[in-house]
């Protein structure tokens, strides 16, 4: 049984399985690696990513408020 929101989730989930999760992570790193590295090296950008990590990705309002509260040029480039 597939949970519909999982098919389109950006989260790593057990429901997607290890192959699909690895494929998505590889795609993200191969396409966005330099931006990810720059963001994680920046204190403000990393703090935003950490804050987003604890929010349910389906909660768009909380995600938006978090991104806006850490707004920077580097974070804009990352997103």
N, C-alpha and C positions, 0 to 999 in steps of 0.2 A: 504494500500500500504506500503510495507516494503522497507526501504532504505537499499541496500545491505551492505554497509560498517558498518551500525549500528549493524547488527547481530554479527559481529566479533570485535566490538569496545570494548576497555577496559573502556571507559567512561560510566558514568551513563547518560542515555538518556531517554527522555519522550517516545521515540519510543519503547524501550524495555519494558516499563511498570514497576510499582513498585515491582511486584513479582520477575521478573527476576533481576532487580537491587539489591534488597535485598538479593536474593540468591547468586549473584556474590560477594557482599560485605561480606556476612557471610562466604563464602568459602575462600576469601582472608584472613580474620581475623583469621579464625579457623586454616588455614594452615600456615600462616606467621605472626601471632600476635606478637611473641617476636621480630622478626626482624623489624617489623613496629614500635613497641614501642621504640626500641633502636635507630632507625633512626630518629624518630621524637623528641627524647630527645637530639640528637646531633645537635649542631648549624649548622655545615657544611652540614650534610645530610638533615636536615630540609630545609635549604636554597635551596638545589638542588630540593627537592620535590616542594617547592613553585615556583621555576623558571619553572619547568616542567609543573606545573598546568596552567600556562598562555600560553603554547605552544599548538598548534593544534597537537593532538597525531598522526595525519597522517603525520606530517612533521618529518620524521625520521632523516633528516640531523640536524635540529635544536635540536631535542631531544638528539641525539648523542653528539653534541657539548656542550650542557648543562651538560650532565652527565660527560663528559671528563673534563670539567672545574672545577667540584666539586669532582673529583675522590678521593676516600678514601677506606680503607678496609671495613669500615662499610657500605658505599654505595654499594660496590661490593657485600657484603653479602645480602644486602637488595634486590638488583636486581637479 
